[in-house]
Amino acid sequence: MTSPGSPSEARSLIIERLVGDSGEAAQVIDAGRAMAERAVPLLQKSLTGELGVPVIVDLKAVEISRVPEARSSAGENFAMTVVASPTSSDAVTLVIDGAAIAIMVSTLFGGDPDMPVSPIERDLSPIETDVSTMVFQQVAQALNGSGRRSLELRLPAPRAMSGMEAKRHVLRDGAALRIVLGVSTPADSGTITVTMPQRIVLAGRDGVAAVSEKDQNASWRARFSEEVMRSTVALEATMPLARLTLGDLANFDIGQIIEFEETAQSQARLSARGQTLFVCEFGKLGQNYTVRIKHPYDAGQNFIDGLMPAAAGRA
């Protein structure tokens, strides 16, 4: 790994490291729309086969979003599941609202699709949760694709969550794409919402590659919303203490004093969310302790430097 060549390159890499991959809005939406348009006819066919009566599935919206907003328009009574892939534990978040669940349950158990169904205004029953799980499986299969376009989702989809479990489930924040699918009969309609991290949408879909390093360096501000740029992170500054053998460590006693190495003050490291960002110099300004940024952290160079003492010891 080499160090960034300019402050703008370092800044771009740091932001990517903290908030995850994000692409140009138009590019993300185009890739997501193409994915959704391929999936809709497959989903309509599979749901009709499962339910035994025709249901209409149409594409309502494709828009830029954030992963935690997946439940924002689902109302009080909904079901949700999160499907993983080899590259992400939250590759696809699926949410179905109460109206769509009512349609699915009614038609599955012989209800007249031309008659309106009663809205769900209570916690979902086990049967309604099972039907939601079946719908999520059909949606995930339709989106998954095959060949080089495949999302490689880990199917079958996990059992649907509902009630407080679904509302309290923690969704990892990050730039996302939201696909809203309409499910309807002649008398009723509901929605299924698909939320995917942008990195999943962009990776290898129809030849749409992730944003190149050149584009990252040239337009990093354009690729991150003002919301992300205003978000706060906790910074931590640490200093290396000493290199000791395991035997020395085992002999430590309460109250023992450990000396800093001579170079420790100039090797402080500034990190956020577990990621080291800068190498700094520790100091003091008036009554306050400070760190002064020296250069961006280079993990590759740090690895090489860590090998040198070991090599010297063997010599």
C-alpha positions as YAML, in Angstrom:
chain: A
units: angstrom
residues:
- id: 1
  name: MET
  ca: [0.00, 0.00, 0.00]
- id: 2
  name: THR
  ca: [1.29, 3.46, -0.84]
- id: 3
  name: SER
  ca: [0.51, 6.72, 0.90]
- id: 4
  name: PRO
  ca: [-1.97, 9.12, -0.75]
- id: 5
  name: GLY
  ca: [-0.22, 11.57, -3.03]
- id: 6
  name: SER
  ca: [-2.15, 14.68, -2.02]
- id: 7
  name: PRO
  ca: [-4.39, 15.99, 0.78]
- id: 8
  name: SER
  ca: [-7.48, 15.52, -1.40]
- id: 9
  name: GLU
  ca: [-6.57, 11.87, -2.03]
- id: 10
  name: ALA
  ca: [-6.02, 11.29, 1.68]
- id: 11
  name: ARG
  ca: [-9.34, 12.95, 2.50]
- id: 12
  name: SER
  ca: [-11.17, 10.80, -0.04]
- id: 13
  name: LEU
  ca: [-9.67, 7.59, 1.30]
- id: 14
  name: ILE
  ca: [-10.46, 8.55, 4.89]
- id: 15
  name: ILE
  ca: [-14.12, 9.28, 4.13]
- id: 16
  name: GLU
  ca: [-14.49, 6.05, 2.16]
- id: 17
  name: ARG
  ca: [-12.95, 4.18, 5.08]
- id: 18
  name: LEU
  ca: [-15.42, 5.69, 7.56]
- id: 19
  name: VAL
  ca: [-18.75, 5.74, 5.70]
- id: 20
  name: GLY
  ca: [-18.41, 3.10, 2.97]
- id: 21
  name: ASP
  ca: [-18.62, 3.18, -0.80]
- id: 22
  name: SER
  ca: [-20.92, 5.68, -2.49]
- id: 23
  name: GLY
  ca: [-21.40, 6.39, -6.17]
- id: 24
  name: GLU
  ca: [-22.75, 9.08, -8.43]
- id: 25
  name: ALA
  ca: [-26.51, 9.30, -7.86]
- id: 26
  name: ALA
  ca: [-27.41, 8.91, -11.55]
- id: 27
  name: GLN
  ca: [-25.16, 5.89, -11.94]
- id: 28
  name: VAL
  ca: [-26.57, 4.18, -8.85]
- id: 29
  name: ILE
  ca: [-30.18, 4.84, -9.89]
- id: 30
  name: ASP
  ca: [-29.58, 3.57, -13.44]
- id: 31
  name: ALA
  ca: [-28.02, 0.35, -12.16]
- id: 32
  name: GLY
  ca: [-30.82, -0.12, -9.62]
- id: 33
  name: ARG
  ca: [-33.56, 0.56, -12.15]
- id: 34
  name: ALA
  ca: [-32.10, -1.98, -14.58]
- id: 35
  name: MET
  ca: [-31.98, -4.55, -11.78]
- id: 36
  name: ALA
  ca: [-35.58, -3.82, -10.73]
- id: 37
  name: GLU
  ca: [-36.94, -3.92, -14.27]
- id: 38
  name: ARG
  ca: [-35.42, -7.37, -14.77]
- id: 39
  name: ALA
  ca: [-36.83, -8.60, -11.45]
- id: 40
  name: VAL
  ca: [-40.43, -7.31, -11.70]
- id: 41
  name: PRO
  ca: [-41.75, -9.77, -14.35]
- id: 42
  name: LEU
  ca: [-40.01, -12.67, -12.60]
- id: 43
  name: LEU
  ca: [-41.53, -11.68, -9.27]
- id: 44
  name: GLN
  ca: [-45.02, -11.26, -10.71]
- id: 45
  name: LYS
  ca: [-44.83, -14.71, -12.30]
- id: 46
  name: SER
  ca: [-43.55, -16.40, -9.13]
- id: 47
  name: LEU
  ca: [-46.09, -14.73, -6.82]
- id: 48
  name: THR
  ca: [-48.96, -15.61, -9.15]
- id: 49
  name: GLY
  ca: [-47.75, -19.21, -9.10]
- id: 50
  name: GLU
  ca: [-47.59, -19.28, -5.30]
- id: 51
  name: LEU
  ca: [-50.94, -17.56, -4.73]
- id: 52
  name: GLY
  ca: [-52.89, -19.20, -7.53]
- id: 53
  name: VAL
  ca: [-54.45, -15.91, -8.63]
- id: 54
  name: PRO
  ca: [-52.96, -13.03, -10.67]
- id: 55
  name: VAL
  ca: [-51.38, -10.17, -8.73]
- id: 56
  name: ILE
  ca: [-49.90, -7.07, -10.31]
- id: 57
  name: VAL
  ca: [-46.30, -6.15, -9.44]
- id: 58
  name: ASP
  ca: [-45.06, -2.80, -10.72]
- id: 59
  name: LEU
  ca: [-42.05, -0.58, -10.13]
- id: 60
  name: LYS
  ca: [-43.08, 2.50, -8.12]
- id: 61
  name: ALA
  ca: [-39.76, 4.25, -7.44]
- id: 62
  name: VAL
  ca: [-35.99, 3.94, -7.55]
- id: 63
  name: GLU
  ca: [-34.26, 6.52, -5.36]
- id: 64
  name: ILE
  ca: [-31.17, 7.33, -3.32]
- id: 65
  name: SER
  ca: [-31.60, 6.61, 0.38]
- id: 66
  name: ARG
  ca: [-29.85, 5.48, 3.55]
- id: 67
  name: VAL
  ca: [-30.00, 1.92, 4.88]
- id: 68
  name: PRO
  ca: [-31.74, 2.84, 8.21]
- id: 69
  name: GLU
  ca: [-34.58, 4.46, 6.21]
- id: 70
  name: ALA
  ca: [-35.72, 1.04, 4.95]
- id: 71
  name: ARG
  ca: [-38.68, 1.03, 7.37]
- id: 72
  name: SER
  ca: [-39.54, 4.72, 7.10]
- id: 73
  name: SER
  ca: [-42.69, 4.34, 4.97]
- id: 74
  name: ALA
  ca: [-43.89, 0.90, 6.14]
- id: 75
  name: GLY
  ca: [-46.36, 2.11, 8.76]
- id: 76
  name: GLU
  ca: [-46.92, 0.47, 12.15]
- id: 77
  name: ASN
  ca: [-47.53, -3.12, 11.11]
- id: 78
  name: PHE
  ca: [-44.95, -4.51, 8.73]
- id: 79
  name: ALA
  ca: [-42.55, -7.41, 8.27]
- id: 80
  name: MET
  ca: [-38.85, -7.22, 7.49]
- id: 81
  name: THR
  ca: [-35.86, -9.42, 6.78]
- id: 82
  name: VAL
  ca: [-32.21, -8.85, 5.95]
- id: 83
  name: VAL
  ca: [-30.53, -11.10, 3.37]
- id: 84
  name: ALA
  ca: [-26.76, -11.55, 3.40]
- id: 85
  name: SER
  ca: [-24.26, -12.23, 0.63]
- id: 86
  name: PRO
  ca: [-20.60, -13.36, 0.68]
- id: 87
  name: THR
  ca: [-19.49, -9.70, 0.63]
- id: 88
  name: SER
  ca: [-22.06, -8.14, 2.97]
- id: 89
  name: SER
  ca: [-24.11, -9.16, 5.99]
- id: 90
  name: ASP
  ca: [-26.85, -6.72, 4.91]
- id: 91
  name: ALA
  ca: [-26.83, -7.00, 1.12]
- id: 92
  name: VAL
  ca: [-30.62, -6.59, 0.83]
- id: 93
  name: THR
  ca: [-33.14, -5.33, 3.41]
- id: 94
  name: LEU
  ca: [-36.73, -6.25, 2.50]
- id: 95
  name: VAL
  ca: [-39.80, -4.62, 4.06]
- id: 96
  name: ILE
  ca: [-43.45, -5.40, 3.26]
- id: 97
  name: ASP
  ca: [-46.21, -3.15, 4.59]
- id: 98
  name: GLY
  ca: [-49.45, -4.27, 6.23]
- id: 99
  name: ALA
  ca: [-51.56, -3.63, 3.12]
- id: 100
  name: ALA
  ca: [-49.41, -5.93, 0.96]
- id: 101
  name: ILE
  ca: [-49.39, -8.62, 3.68]
- id: 102
  name: ALA
  ca: [-53.19, -8.50, 3.85]
- id: 103
  name: ILE
  ca: [-53.43, -8.92, 0.06]
- id: 104
  name: MET
  ca: [-51.04, -11.91, 0.10]
- id: 105
  name: VAL
  ca: [-52.77, -13.69, 2.98]
- id: 106
  name: SER
  ca: [-56.26, -13.13, 1.55]
- id: 107
  name: THR
  ca: [-55.44, -14.36, -1.94]
- id: 108
  name: LEU
  ca: [-53.36, -17.30, -0.66]
- id: 109
  name: PHE
  ca: [-56.29, -18.60, 1.39]
- id: 110
  name: GLY
  ca: [-58.93, -18.21, -1.32]
- id: 111
  name: GLY
  ca: [-60.09, -14.63, -0.85]
- id: 112
  name: ASP
  ca: [-61.76, -12.89, -3.78]
- id: 113
  name: PRO
  ca: [-59.14, -10.57, -5.34]
- id: 114
  name: ASP
  ca: [-61.93, -8.29, -6.56]
- id: 115
  name: MET
  ca: [-63.07, -7.61, -2.97]
- id: 116
  name: PRO
  ca: [-61.19, -5.27, -0.61]
- id: 117
  name: VAL
  ca: [-59.43, -6.87, 2.37]
- id: 118
  name: SER
  ca: [-59.46, -5.61, 5.94]
- id: 119
  name: PRO
  ca: [-56.32, -3.63, 6.83]
- id: 120
  name: ILE
  ca: [-53.99, -5.09, 9.46]
- id: 121
  name: GLU
  ca: [-54.10, -2.90, 12.57]
- id: 122
  name: ARG
  ca: [-52.44, -5.26, 15.07]
- id: 123
  name: ASP
  ca: [-49.27, -7.29, 15.46]
- id: 124
  name: LEU
  ca: [-48.82, -9.89, 12.76]
- id: 125
  name: SER
  ca: [-49.93, -13.43, 13.42]
- id: 126
  name: PRO
  ca: [-47.55, -16.40, 12.87]
- id: 127
  name: ILE
  ca: [-49.35, -17.22, 9.61]
- id: 128
  name: GLU
  ca: [-48.98, -13.64, 8.35]
- id: 129
  name: THR
  ca: [-45.29, -13.74, 9.26]
- id: 130
  name: ASP
  ca: [-44.88, -17.03, 7.38]
- id: 131
  name: VAL
  ca: [-46.58, -15.57, 4.29]
- id: 132
  name: SER
  ca: [-44.29, -12.52, 4.50]
- id: 133
  name: THR
  ca: [-41.28, -14.85, 4.62]
- id: 134
  name: MET
  ca: [-42.54, -16.60, 1.47]
- id: 135
  name: VAL
  ca: [-42.90, -13.25, -0.30]
- id: 136
  name: PHE
  ca: [-39.41, -12.17, 0.75]
- id: 137
  name: GLN
  ca: [-38.01, -15.41, -0.66]
- id: 138
  name: GLN
  ca: [-39.67, -14.74, -4.02]
- id: 139
  name: VAL
  ca: [-38.40, -11.14, -4.09]
- id: 140
  name: ALA
  ca: [-34.85, -12.17, -3.18]
- id: 141
  name: GLN
  ca: [-34.79, -14.87, -5.86]
- id: 142
  name: ALA
  ca: [-36.04, -12.44, -8.50]
- id: 143
  name: LEU
  ca: [-33.42, -9.82, -7.57]
- id: 144
  name: ASN
  ca: [-30.56, -12.28, -7.17]
- id: 145
  name: GLY
  ca: [-30.01, -12.83, -10.87]
- id: 146
  name: SER
  ca: [-27.49, -15.26, -12.28]
- id: 147
  name: GLY
  ca: [-24.06, -15.37, -13.86]
- id: 148
  name: ARG
  ca: [-21.91, -12.26, -13.62]
- id: 149
  name: ARG
  ca: [-24.95, -10.16, -12.60]
- id: 150
  name: SER
  ca: [-25.77, -12.37, -9.62]
- id: 151
  name: LEU
  ca: [-25.86, -10.78, -6.17]
- id: 152
  name: GLU
  ca: [-24.98, -14.21, -4.74]
- id: 153
  name: LEU
  ca: [-27.56, -13.79, -1.98]
- id: 154
  name: ARG
  ca: [-27.57, -16.42, 0.75]
- id: 155
  name: LEU
  ca: [-30.94, -18.05, 0.20]
- id: 156
  name: PRO
  ca: [-33.43, -19.03, 1.50]
- id: 157
  name: ALA
  ca: [-34.21, -15.64, 2.98]
- id: 158
  name: PRO
  ca: [-34.25, -15.52, 6.81]
- id: 159
  name: ARG
  ca: [-37.64, -15.72, 8.51]
- id: 160
  name: ALA
  ca: [-39.44, -12.39, 8.58]
- id: 161
  name: MET
  ca: [-39.34, -10.19, 11.68]
- id: 162
  name: SER
  ca: [-42.39, -8.22, 12.82]
- id: 163
  name: GLY
  ca: [-43.61, -6.15, 15.75]
- id: 164
  name: MET
  ca: [-41.02, -4.73, 18.16]
- id: 165
  name: GLU
  ca: [-38.35, -7.10, 16.86]
- id: 166
  name: ALA
  ca: [-38.55, -5.53, 13.41]
- id: 167
  name: LYS
  ca: [-38.79, -1.98, 14.75]
- id: 168
  name: ARG
  ca: [-35.78, -2.35, 17.05]
- id: 169
  name: HIS
  ca: [-33.56, -4.28, 14.67]
- id: 170
  name: VAL
  ca: [-30.39, -2.23, 14.14]
- id: 171
  name: LEU
  ca: [-29.63, -1.40, 10.51]
- id: 172
  name: ARG
  ca: [-26.04, -0.37, 9.78]
- id: 173
  name: ASP
  ca: [-25.92, 3.14, 8.35]
- id: 174
  name: GLY
  ca: [-24.60, 3.76, 4.86]
- id: 175
  name: ALA
  ca: [-25.43, 5.12, 1.43]
- id: 176
  name: ALA
  ca: [-28.16, 3.02, -0.15]
- id: 177
  name: LEU
  ca: [-30.57, 2.59, -3.04]
- id: 178
  name: ARG
  ca: [-34.28, 2.09, -2.36]
- id: 179
  name: ILE
  ca: [-36.53, 0.24, -4.80]
- id: 180
  name: VAL
  ca: [-40.27, 0.48, -4.11]
- id: 181
  name: LEU
  ca: [-42.43, -2.25, -5.64]
- id: 182
  name: GLY
  ca: [-46.20, -2.02, -5.79]
- id: 183
  name: VAL
  ca: [-48.31, -5.16, -5.23]
- id: 184
  name: SER
  ca: [-51.97, -4.86, -6.16]
- id: 185
  name: THR
  ca: [-55.24, -6.55, -6.99]
- id: 186
  name: PRO
  ca: [-58.25, -4.83, -8.55]
- id: 187
  name: ALA
  ca: [-59.40, -3.81, -5.05]
- id: 188
  name: ASP
  ca: [-56.24, -3.16, -2.98]
- id: 189
  name: SER
  ca: [-52.58, -2.24, -3.18]
- id: 190
  name: GLY
  ca: [-49.52, -2.37, -0.95]
- id: 191
  name: THR
  ca: [-45.76, -1.99, -1.23]
- id: 192
  name: ILE
  ca: [-42.58, -3.99, -0.85]
- id: 193
  name: THR
  ca: [-39.43, -1.92, -0.27]
- id: 194
  name: VAL
  ca: [-35.98, -3.17, -1.23]
- id: 195
  name: THR
  ca: [-33.00, -1.32, 0.29]
- id: 196
  name: MET
  ca: [-29.46, -2.12, -0.82]
- id: 197
  name: PRO
  ca: [-26.09, -0.53, 0.03]
- id: 198
  name: GLN
  ca: [-24.79, 1.34, -2.99]
- id: 199
  name: ARG
  ca: [-21.62, -0.75, -3.06]
- id: 200
  name: ILE
  ca: [-23.77, -3.85, -3.67]
- id: 201
  name: VAL
  ca: [-25.71, -2.17, -6.48]
- id: 202
  name: LEU
  ca: [-22.59, -0.93, -8.27]
- id: 203
  name: ALA
  ca: [-20.38, -3.99, -7.99]
- id: 204
  name: GLY
  ca: [-20.36, -5.78, -11.34]
- id: 205
  name: ARG
  ca: [-23.93, -5.04, -12.40]
- id: 206
  name: ASP
  ca: [-24.21, -5.01, -16.20]
- id: 207
  name: GLY
  ca: [-20.67, -3.80, -16.55]
- id: 208
  name: VAL
  ca: [-21.31, -0.85, -14.22]
- id: 209
  name: ALA
  ca: [-18.10, -0.83, -12.22]
- id: 210
  name: ALA
  ca: [-17.47, 0.89, -8.95]
- id: 211
  name: VAL
  ca: [-16.34, 4.48, -9.18]
- id: 212
  name: SER
  ca: [-12.72, 4.64, -10.30]
- id: 213
  name: GLU
  ca: [-9.94, 6.04, -8.15]
- id: 214
  name: LYS
  ca: [-9.57, 8.96, -10.57]
- id: 215
  name: ASP
  ca: [-13.24, 9.86, -10.17]
- id: 216
  name: GLN
  ca: [-12.93, 9.54, -6.40]
- id: 217
  name: ASN
  ca: [-10.08, 12.00, -6.27]
- id: 218
  name: ALA
  ca: [-11.70, 14.47, -8.68]
- id: 219
  name: SER
  ca: [-15.21, 14.61, -7.27]
- id: 220
  name: TRP
  ca: [-15.22, 13.25, -3.75]
- id: 221
  name: ARG
  ca: [-17.47, 16.06, -2.46]
- id: 222
  name: ALA
  ca: [-20.10, 15.40, -5.13]
- id: 223
  name: ARG
  ca: [-20.35, 11.74, -4.12]
- id: 224
  name: PHE
  ca: [-21.16, 12.37, -0.47]
- id: 225
  name: SER
  ca: [-24.32, 14.08, 0.64]
- id: 226
  name: GLU
  ca: [-24.25, 17.05, 2.98]
- id: 227
  name: GLU
  ca: [-25.83, 14.79, 5.58]
- id: 228
  name: VAL
  ca: [-22.76, 12.54, 5.58]
- id: 229
  name: MET
  ca: [-20.34, 15.46, 5.62]
- id: 230
  name: ARG
  ca: [-22.10, 16.86, 8.72]
- id: 231
  name: SER
  ca: [-22.08, 13.56, 10.60]
- id: 232
  name: THR
  ca: [-19.80, 13.28, 13.61]
- id: 233
  name: VAL
  ca: [-17.29, 10.60, 14.58]
- id: 234
  name: ALA
  ca: [-15.40, 10.06, 17.83]
- id: 235
  name: LEU
  ca: [-11.64, 10.52, 17.47]
- id: 236
  name: GLU
  ca: [-9.13, 8.59, 19.56]
- id: 237
  name: ALA
  ca: [-5.42, 9.35, 19.93]
- id: 238
  name: THR
  ca: [-3.08, 6.59, 21.13]
- id: 239
  name: MET
  ca: [0.68, 6.29, 21.63]
- id: 240
  name: PRO
  ca: [2.80, 3.14, 21.34]
- id: 241
  name: LEU
  ca: [4.05, 2.12, 24.77]
- id: 242
  name: ALA
  ca: [6.83, -0.47, 24.55]
- id: 243
  name: ARG
  ca: [7.85, -3.81, 23.03]
- id: 244
  name: LEU
  ca: [7.98, -6.49, 25.73]
- id: 245
  name: THR
  ca: [8.19, -10.25, 25.82]
- id: 246
  name: LEU
  ca: [5.25, -12.31, 27.05]
- id: 247
  name: GLY
  ca: [7.42, -13.25, 30.03]
- id: 248
  name: ASP
  ca: [7.84, -9.57, 30.96]
- id: 249
  name: LEU
  ca: [4.09, -9.04, 30.64]
- id: 250
  name: ALA
  ca: [3.34, -12.06, 32.85]
- id: 251
  name: ASN
  ca: [5.54, -10.62, 35.62]
- id: 252
  name: PHE
  ca: [3.70, -7.30, 35.84]
- id: 253
  name: ASP
  ca: [2.49, -6.31, 39.31]
- id: 254
  name: ILE
  ca: [-0.13, -3.80, 40.44]
- id: 255
  name: GLY
  ca: [1.44, -0.36, 40.68]
- id: 256
  name: GLN
  ca: [4.29, -1.15, 38.30]
- id: 257
  name: ILE
  ca: [5.46, 1.79, 36.19]
- id: 258
  name: ILE
  ca: [6.12, 1.31, 32.47]
- id: 259
  name: GLU
  ca: [8.25, 3.76, 30.54]
- id: 260
  name: PHE
  ca: [7.35, 5.09, 27.10]
- id: 261
  name: GLU
  ca: [9.84, 4.49, 24.31]
- id: 262
  name: GLU
  ca: [11.88, 7.51, 23.24]
- id: 263
  name: THR
  ca: [10.01, 7.83, 19.92]
- id: 264
  name: ALA
  ca: [6.53, 7.27, 21.38]
- id: 265
  name: GLN
  ca: [5.66, 10.97, 21.50]
- id: 266
  name: SER
  ca: [6.20, 11.35, 17.75]
- id: 267
  name: GLN
  ca: [4.27, 8.18, 16.86]
- id: 268
  name: ALA
  ca: [0.80, 8.94, 18.22]
- id: 269
  name: ARG
  ca: [-2.03, 7.67, 16.02]
- id: 270
  name: LEU
  ca: [-5.38, 9.29, 15.38]
- id: 271
  name: SER
  ca: [-8.25, 6.88, 14.69]
- id: 272
  name: ALA
  ca: [-12.04, 6.79, 14.34]
- id: 273
  name: ARG
  ca: [-14.43, 3.83, 14.34]
- id: 274
  name: GLY
  ca: [-11.49, 1.46, 14.77]
- id: 275
  name: GLN
  ca: [-9.68, 2.79, 11.66]
- id: 276
  name: THR
  ca: [-6.31, 4.51, 11.98]
- id: 277
  name: LEU
  ca: [-6.29, 7.73, 9.94]
- id: 278
  name: PHE
  ca: [-3.18, 9.78, 10.75]
- id: 279
  name: VAL
  ca: [0.22, 9.55, 12.41]
- id: 280
  name: CYS
  ca: [0.58, 12.45, 14.87]
- id: 281
  name: GLU
  ca: [2.97, 14.00, 17.35]
- id: 282
  name: PHE
  ca: [1.87, 14.25, 20.98]
- id: 283
  name: GLY
  ca: [2.32, 17.61, 22.71]
- id: 284
  name: LYS
  ca: [0.86, 20.22, 25.02]
- id: 285
  name: LEU
  ca: [-0.59, 23.70, 24.45]
- id: 286
  name: GLY
  ca: [-1.09, 25.62, 27.67]
- id: 287
  name: GLN
  ca: [-3.03, 23.36, 30.02]
- id: 288
  name: ASN
  ca: [-4.32, 21.12, 27.19]
- id: 289
  name: TYR
  ca: [-2.72, 18.07, 25.66]
- id: 290
  name: THR
  ca: [-2.62, 18.05, 21.85]
- id: 291
  name: VAL
  ca: [-1.70, 15.97, 18.83]
- id: 292
  name: ARG
  ca: [-0.24, 17.50, 15.67]
- id: 293
  name: ILE
  ca: [-0.94, 15.65, 12.41]
- id: 294
  name: LYS
  ca: [2.25, 14.57, 10.65]
- id: 295
  name: HIS
  ca: [1.02, 12.47, 7.72]
- id: 296
  name: PRO
  ca: [-1.75, 10.02, 6.72]
- id: 297
  name: TYR
  ca: [-1.44, 6.53, 8.17]
- id: 298
  name: ASP
  ca: [0.04, 3.98, 5.76]
- id: 299
  name: ALA
  ca: [-0.89, 0.43, 6.81]
- id: 300
  name: GLY
  ca: [1.52, -1.14, 4.32]
- id: 301
  name: GLN
  ca: [4.50, 0.86, 5.53]
- id: 302
  name: ASN
  ca: [3.53, 0.16, 9.14]
- id: 303
  name: PHE
  ca: [3.59, -3.57, 8.41]
- id: 304
  name: ILE
  ca: [7.05, -3.30, 6.89]
- id: 305
  name: ASP
  ca: [8.32, -1.22, 9.83]
- id: 306
  name: GLY
  ca: [6.96, -3.84, 12.19]
- id: 307
  name: LEU
  ca: [9.08, -6.49, 10.51]
- id: 308
  name: MET
  ca: [12.33, -4.56, 10.92]
- id: 309
  name: PRO
  ca: [12.74, -5.02, 14.72]
- id: 310
  name: ALA
  ca: [12.09, -8.74, 14.31]
- id: 311
  name: ALA
  ca: [14.70, -8.98, 11.55]
- id: 312
  name: ALA
  ca: [17.18, -7.04, 13.65]
- id: 313
  name: GLY
  ca: [16.56, -9.35, 16.61]
- id: 314
  name: ARG
  ca: [17.33, -12.45, 14.53]
- id: 315
  name: ALA
  ca: [20.52, -10.85, 13.24]
...
